[in-house]
């Protein structure tokens, strides 16, 4: 059935971690009178409402990571994937469940899929929703999501100070010189230290972008290595297997088995329920006033 809604997809982990660290810079953490940590949940809620006011969606969904690093499908492909990740701070851990209580109060679906990451959930949802005729806006801190951009799907990358960068096909080309289909191939060459994606040693973002723009895609690059300098050709030949593994690791999976109800994702909520949760968490008048 054809749809024509405007769906806001929120990267739950991006929002929650940014909210936690953005409010903890002074060393203090917001707590209730009984000692429950709420700084990340408070910041997450503020950001969710900010983007809902900005986008004015008909529907809103939050995607989450739900698996340990070891159980991720990408960790089966490459043992080193995200091996540098540290455990979250003790003050943040209980807020993972608490934030979902808040989104539940707003009747917002919290979606995840064992073995997959939040990016994969958002990738699957955005592809499915766009095919059904919806306009989709993804709010995230992860530039990998730029590969999901299409005429129906745009991405807002979170920045400091409550700002964001808006990307659609035109602005991606204007700002980065590439099209959505080239995002993964650039990452395959340059790698990603934050996710432990190896890439090709000695090739950074600028060179990776230049090579992909010149050749169109990774396959064409490897088919035309004779046109590269001897030094570049040697790097690429020596690391071919690693580069293609990096391409696989960087590609967002768009067919994960996640189910949801379109109608249940409608952005509408019972204000009494929300106010009750806000009161329980001692969010104060300012936040309560936003849903009055």
PyMOL commands that set and color helices and strands:
alter all, ss='L'
color gray80, all
select helices_A, chain A and resi 12-23+39-55+69-71+73-77+90-93+95-105+118-131+143-148+160-162+169-176+180-190+205-215+218-223+225-227+230-238+240-250+263-265+271-281+285-289
alter helices_A, ss='H'
color red, helices_A
select strands_A, chain A and resi 6-11+59-63+109-111+135-140+153-158+164-167
alter strands_A, ss='S'
color yellow, strands_A
deselect
rebuild
show_as cartoon
